[in-house]
Amino acid sequence: MNKRLYTIFLISVFLLLPGFSTAAERIYNVLFVQSYAPETPWHNDLVRGLKDGFGESGLKVNITTEFLDANFWTYQSEKLIMRRFCERARERGTDLIVTVSDEAFHTLLTCGDSLALQLPVVFFNIKYPEGSLIDSLPNVCGYTANPDFGELLRQASRLFPTRTEVVCISDNSLLSSKGKDDFMNEWEGFVEEHPEYTVTFYNSQTDTTNKIIASTCYPRNTHKTLIIAPKWSSFMSFIGRNSKAPFFSCENLALTNGAFGAYDADSYASAHEVGRTAADVLRGKSPSEVGIIESPLKFMYDFKQLVFFKVDPKQASAIGGTIINEPYMEKYRMLYILLYSSILALLVFLISVAVSYKPS
């Protein structure tokens, strides 16, 4: 009798073990919606950071990345595209949604698909969060990267103290209008500290392109100019790549895309942190418990722009900032010098040994 019970017990254990193993090794499906196109700078850093964040948590995830391409489509088209994203996510059995930047998050919540209300949603790099909307949704949490145009202006003045004519270029989009209003609020405090500064506003949709180009791309008109872009766009990228005055932005996607510098959250670091937070949510932590967290911002500069405007990279680093797009030869110059010096010394030594050696 005891032997029979023991046999039944062993069989039960072997039958249950695969179930426990499957539960322990569950693979979660995550939808990652980016606001812009795949060609956007730092796309790979966002994906890599998110994967690494999940990886450190020990969870196994399948991340499907979708691109809203908000700089190309109208808002109505964006909502249609987002509904398609949600349909595909539903078919895959998605467990959680991650969005980056304002457009993806806002369109997800307003596209009319109920998936955004059924699943946990973790956002990051939002500049202008809609607090009342987020507070009403217990399944939503994430990270903001609030623009600070005052600090951006002060850093620009430290790098270019003789450029006292500020040009602000915006457009009619909602986020650009919010950015311009934010800039104007910060400008009042900045100009009290620096009364010698002036500002001129241009709108890329109401002012002529020739007028904007004349004020940004002609050397004789720009030797005292700093340019601020409240919202980066393909037009800003075109102007920035041809500008004879340095562009500054509060969006890291502007870097390597025409901007001299940006004051924003680091793409990889912020995505990595979101991956860890999203893993906690998948483990059962309530999004309302996570809440809204402000990401740390830092100054970042494009190395090629530093060279073009004859700014010493050491000077930029000394006053606070990270240099990106720097060639390895520049970044590790001292190591290369030491390596080549060591190789040269070794060759000289071997040659001297060979010359002094005389076989008997």
C-alpha positions as CSV (number, residue, x, y, z in Angstrom):
1,M,0.0,0.0,0.0
2,N,2.8,2.4,1.0
3,K,4.7,1.5,-2.2
4,R,1.6,2.3,-4.3
5,L,1.1,5.7,-2.6
6,Y,4.8,6.5,-3.1
7,T,4.5,5.6,-6.8
8,I,1.5,7.9,-7.2
9,F,3.3,10.7,-5.4
10,L,6.3,10.4,-7.7
11,I,4.1,10.4,-10.8
12,S,2.3,13.5,-9.5
13,V,5.5,15.3,-8.9
14,F,6.8,14.6,-12.5
15,L,3.5,15.7,-13.9
16,L,3.5,19.0,-12.0
17,L,7.2,19.9,-12.6
18,P,6.7,21.0,-16.2
19,G,3.9,23.3,-15.1
20,F,6.1,24.9,-12.5
21,S,8.9,25.2,-14.9
22,T,6.7,26.9,-17.5
23,A,5.3,29.3,-15.0
24,A,8.8,30.2,-13.9
25,E,10.0,30.7,-17.5
26,R,7.0,32.6,-18.8
27,I,7.8,34.9,-21.7
28,Y,6.0,38.3,-21.6
29,N,5.0,40.1,-24.7
30,V,5.7,43.9,-24.6
31,L,4.6,46.5,-27.2
32,F,7.1,49.4,-27.5
33,V,5.7,52.3,-29.4
34,Q,8.2,55.0,-30.5
35,S,6.8,58.4,-31.6
36,Y,9.0,58.8,-34.7
37,A,10.5,56.9,-37.6
38,P,13.1,54.1,-37.4
39,E,15.7,56.5,-38.9
40,T,15.4,58.8,-35.8
41,P,18.8,59.2,-33.9
42,W,19.1,57.0,-30.8
43,H,16.4,54.5,-31.9
44,N,18.9,51.7,-31.3
45,D,19.8,53.1,-27.9
46,L,16.1,53.1,-26.8
47,V,15.6,49.5,-27.9
48,R,18.9,48.3,-26.3
49,G,18.2,50.2,-23.1
50,L,14.8,48.7,-22.7
51,K,16.0,45.2,-23.4
52,D,18.9,45.5,-20.9
53,G,16.5,46.9,-18.3
54,F,14.2,43.9,-18.6
55,G,17.2,41.6,-18.8
56,E,18.6,42.8,-15.5
57,S,15.3,42.1,-13.9
58,G,15.5,38.4,-14.9
59,L,12.2,38.5,-16.9
60,K,12.1,37.0,-20.3
61,V,10.3,39.3,-22.7
62,N,9.5,39.6,-26.4
63,I,9.6,43.3,-27.4
64,T,7.8,44.3,-30.5
65,T,8.7,47.9,-31.6
66,E,6.3,50.0,-33.6
67,F,7.0,53.4,-35.1
68,L,4.3,56.1,-35.1
69,D,6.3,58.5,-37.4
70,A,4.4,61.4,-35.9
71,N,6.5,64.0,-37.7
72,F,5.0,62.7,-41.0
73,W,1.4,61.8,-40.3
74,T,-1.5,64.0,-39.3
75,Y,-3.1,63.4,-35.9
76,Q,-6.1,61.6,-37.4
77,S,-3.8,59.3,-39.3
78,E,-1.8,58.7,-36.2
79,K,-4.9,57.5,-34.4
80,L,-5.7,55.1,-37.2
81,I,-2.1,53.7,-37.2
82,M,-2.2,53.4,-33.4
83,R,-5.4,51.3,-33.6
84,R,-3.6,49.0,-36.0
85,F,-0.7,48.7,-33.5
86,C,-3.3,47.8,-30.8
87,E,-5.0,45.2,-33.0
88,R,-1.7,43.4,-33.7
89,A,-0.7,43.7,-30.0
90,R,-4.0,42.1,-29.0
91,E,-3.4,39.2,-31.4
92,R,0.1,38.6,-29.9
93,G,-1.3,38.5,-26.4
94,T,0.6,41.6,-25.2
95,D,1.1,42.0,-21.5
96,L,2.3,45.6,-21.2
97,I,2.8,48.7,-23.4
98,V,5.8,51.1,-23.3
99,T,5.7,54.4,-25.1
100,V,8.4,57.0,-25.6
101,S,7.8,60.8,-26.2
102,D,4.6,62.7,-26.0
103,E,3.0,61.8,-29.4
104,A,3.0,58.0,-28.9
105,F,1.6,58.2,-25.3
106,H,-1.1,60.8,-26.2
107,T,-2.2,59.0,-29.4
108,L,-2.4,55.7,-27.6
109,L,-4.8,57.1,-25.0
110,T,-6.9,58.9,-27.5
111,C,-7.0,56.5,-30.5
112,G,-10.3,54.9,-29.4
113,D,-8.9,51.4,-28.7
114,S,-9.6,50.0,-25.3
115,L,-6.3,48.1,-25.1
116,A,-4.6,51.1,-23.4
117,L,-7.2,50.9,-20.6
118,Q,-6.8,47.1,-20.2
119,L,-3.0,46.7,-20.0
120,P,-0.4,48.4,-17.9
121,V,1.2,51.4,-19.7
122,V,4.6,52.7,-18.9
123,F,5.7,55.9,-20.6
124,F,9.0,57.9,-20.7
125,N,10.6,61.0,-22.1
126,I,7.3,63.0,-22.0
127,K,7.8,66.7,-22.1
128,Y,4.3,68.0,-21.4
129,P,2.3,65.4,-19.4
130,E,-1.4,65.8,-19.1
131,G,-1.6,65.4,-15.4
132,S,-5.4,65.1,-15.1
133,L,-5.6,62.4,-17.8
134,I,-2.8,60.4,-16.2
135,D,-4.2,60.7,-12.7
136,S,-7.5,59.3,-13.9
137,L,-5.9,56.1,-15.2
138,P,-4.6,53.7,-12.5
139,N,-2.9,51.5,-15.1
140,V,-0.5,54.2,-16.2
141,C,2.9,55.3,-14.8
142,G,6.2,56.5,-16.1
143,Y,8.9,59.2,-16.5
144,T,8.8,62.8,-17.6
145,A,11.7,64.8,-19.0
146,N,10.6,68.3,-18.3
147,P,12.3,70.9,-20.6
148,D,14.3,73.6,-18.9
149,F,14.9,76.4,-21.4
150,G,16.3,78.7,-18.8
151,E,19.2,76.3,-18.0
152,L,19.6,75.7,-21.8
153,L,20.0,79.4,-22.4
154,R,22.5,79.8,-19.5
155,Q,24.6,77.0,-20.9
156,A,24.5,78.4,-24.4
157,S,25.7,81.8,-23.1
158,R,28.6,80.1,-21.2
159,L,29.7,78.4,-24.4
160,F,29.1,81.4,-26.7
161,P,29.4,84.6,-24.6
162,T,29.5,86.9,-27.6
163,R,26.4,85.5,-29.2
164,T,23.6,87.6,-27.6
165,E,21.0,87.6,-30.4
166,V,18.6,84.6,-29.7
167,V,16.4,83.3,-32.5
168,C,13.5,81.0,-31.5
169,I,12.0,79.0,-34.3
170,S,8.7,77.2,-33.8
171,D,5.7,76.0,-35.8
172,N,1.9,75.6,-35.3
173,S,1.9,72.1,-33.8
174,L,0.6,71.7,-30.3
175,L,3.9,70.6,-28.8
176,S,5.8,73.3,-30.5
177,S,3.3,75.9,-29.2
178,K,3.7,74.5,-25.7
179,G,7.5,74.6,-26.1
180,K,7.4,78.2,-27.3
181,D,5.2,79.2,-24.3
182,D,7.6,77.4,-22.0
183,F,10.6,79.2,-23.6
184,M,8.9,82.6,-23.2
185,N,8.3,82.0,-19.5
186,E,12.0,81.1,-19.0
187,W,13.2,83.9,-21.2
188,E,11.8,86.5,-18.8
189,G,14.0,85.3,-16.0
190,F,17.0,84.8,-18.2
191,V,16.9,88.3,-19.7
192,E,16.7,89.8,-16.2
193,E,20.0,88.2,-15.5
194,H,21.4,89.1,-19.0
195,P,19.8,92.3,-20.2
196,E,22.1,92.5,-23.2
197,Y,20.3,89.6,-24.9
198,T,17.5,90.0,-27.4
199,V,15.1,87.5,-28.9
200,T,13.4,87.2,-32.3
201,F,10.6,84.7,-33.0
202,Y,10.0,82.9,-36.3
203,N,7.2,80.4,-37.2
204,S,8.2,77.9,-39.9
205,Q,4.6,77.7,-41.1
206,T,3.8,81.4,-41.3
207,D,7.1,83.1,-42.0
208,T,8.8,82.5,-45.4
209,T,11.5,79.9,-45.6
210,N,13.8,82.5,-47.2
211,K,13.4,84.7,-44.2
212,I,14.3,82.0,-41.8
213,I,17.3,80.8,-43.9
214,A,18.6,84.4,-44.2
215,S,18.6,84.7,-40.4
216,T,20.2,81.3,-39.7
217,C,22.3,80.2,-42.7
218,Y,24.1,83.4,-43.9
219,P,27.4,84.0,-42.0
220,R,27.1,87.8,-42.2
221,N,23.7,87.6,-40.3
222,T,24.6,84.9,-37.7
223,H,27.9,85.8,-36.1
224,K,26.1,86.9,-32.9
225,T,23.2,84.4,-33.1
226,L,22.0,81.5,-30.9
227,I,19.1,79.4,-32.1
228,I,16.6,77.7,-29.9
229,A,14.1,75.1,-31.2
230,P,11.2,74.4,-28.8
231,K,10.2,71.4,-30.9
232,W,12.5,69.5,-33.2
233,S,11.2,68.6,-36.7
234,S,12.4,67.6,-40.1
235,F,12.4,71.3,-41.0
236,M,14.6,72.1,-38.0
237,S,17.0,69.3,-39.1
238,F,17.3,70.8,-42.6
239,I,18.0,74.3,-41.1
240,G,20.3,73.0,-38.4
241,R,22.5,71.1,-40.9
242,N,23.0,74.3,-42.9
243,S,23.0,76.8,-40.1
244,K,25.9,79.1,-39.4
245,A,24.7,79.6,-35.8
246,P,24.5,76.9,-33.2
247,F,21.2,75.2,-32.6
248,F,20.1,74.2,-29.1
249,S,17.1,72.0,-28.1
250,C,15.5,70.2,-25.2
251,E,15.2,67.0,-27.2
252,N,18.0,64.5,-27.6
253,L,16.7,63.4,-31.0
254,A,18.1,66.7,-32.4
255,L,21.6,65.5,-31.8
256,T,23.5,64.3,-34.9
257,N,20.5,65.7,-36.7
258,G,21.6,69.4,-36.9
259,A,21.7,70.6,-33.3
260,F,24.8,71.7,-31.5
261,G,23.6,70.7,-28.1
262,A,20.6,69.4,-26.2
263,Y,19.5,69.3,-22.6
264,D,17.5,66.2,-22.1
265,A,17.4,62.7,-20.6
266,D,19.9,60.2,-21.9
267,S,18.2,57.8,-24.3
268,Y,19.8,54.6,-23.2
269,A,19.8,55.4,-19.5
270,S,16.1,56.4,-19.5
271,A,15.0,53.4,-21.5
272,H,17.0,51.1,-19.2
273,E,15.3,52.5,-16.1
274,V,11.9,52.1,-17.8
275,G,12.7,48.5,-18.5
276,R,13.4,47.8,-14.8
277,T,10.2,49.7,-13.8
278,A,8.1,47.8,-16.4
279,A,9.5,44.5,-15.1
280,D,8.3,45.4,-11.6
281,V,4.9,46.2,-13.0
282,L,4.8,42.8,-14.7
283,R,5.7,41.2,-11.4
284,G,2.6,42.7,-9.8
285,K,3.6,46.2,-8.7
286,S,0.8,48.7,-9.1
287,P,1.4,51.4,-11.7
288,S,-0.3,53.9,-9.3
289,E,2.4,52.9,-6.8
290,V,5.1,53.8,-9.3
291,G,3.4,57.1,-10.2
292,I,5.2,59.8,-12.3
293,I,8.9,60.2,-11.9
294,E,11.0,63.1,-13.3
295,S,14.1,61.8,-15.3
296,P,17.4,63.5,-14.7
297,L,18.5,65.7,-17.5
298,K,22.0,66.4,-18.8
299,F,23.8,68.4,-21.5
300,M,24.9,66.6,-24.6
301,Y,26.9,68.0,-27.5
302,D,27.6,66.7,-31.0
303,F,31.3,66.4,-31.6
304,K,31.1,67.5,-35.2
305,Q,29.3,70.6,-34.2
306,L,31.9,71.4,-31.6
307,V,34.6,71.2,-34.3
308,F,32.5,73.3,-36.8
309,F,32.0,76.1,-34.3
310,K,35.5,75.8,-33.0
311,V,34.6,74.9,-29.4
312,D,37.2,72.9,-27.5
313,P,35.5,69.6,-26.4
314,K,37.4,69.9,-23.0
315,Q,35.7,73.3,-22.5
316,A,32.3,71.8,-23.1
317,S,33.0,68.9,-20.8
318,A,34.4,71.2,-18.1
319,I,31.2,73.2,-17.8
320,G,29.1,70.1,-17.7
321,G,28.1,67.9,-20.5
322,T,28.6,64.7,-22.5
323,I,30.1,64.6,-25.9
324,I,28.6,62.2,-28.4
325,N,29.5,61.2,-31.9
326,E,33.2,61.5,-31.0
327,P,35.6,59.5,-33.1
328,Y,37.5,56.8,-31.2
329,M,40.8,58.4,-32.3
330,E,39.8,61.6,-30.5
331,K,38.1,59.9,-27.6
332,Y,41.1,57.7,-26.8
333,R,43.9,59.8,-28.2
334,M,46.2,59.3,-25.1
335,L,45.7,55.5,-25.3
336,Y,46.6,55.5,-29.0
337,I,49.7,57.7,-28.3
338,L,50.8,55.3,-25.5
339,L,50.2,52.3,-27.6
340,Y,52.1,53.6,-30.6
341,S,54.9,54.8,-28.4
342,S,55.2,51.4,-26.7
343,I,55.3,49.7,-30.1
344,L,58.0,52.1,-31.4
345,A,60.0,51.6,-28.2
346,L,59.7,47.8,-28.6
347,L,60.9,48.0,-32.2
348,V,63.9,50.2,-31.3
349,F,64.8,47.7,-28.6
350,L,64.5,44.7,-30.8
351,I,66.6,46.4,-33.6
352,S,69.3,47.4,-31.1
353,V,69.4,43.8,-29.7
354,A,69.6,42.4,-33.3
355,V,72.4,44.8,-34.2
356,S,74.4,44.2,-31.0
357,Y,74.0,40.4,-31.3
358,K,77.0,38.9,-33.1
359,P,77.0,35.1,-33.6
360,S,80.4,33.5,-32.8
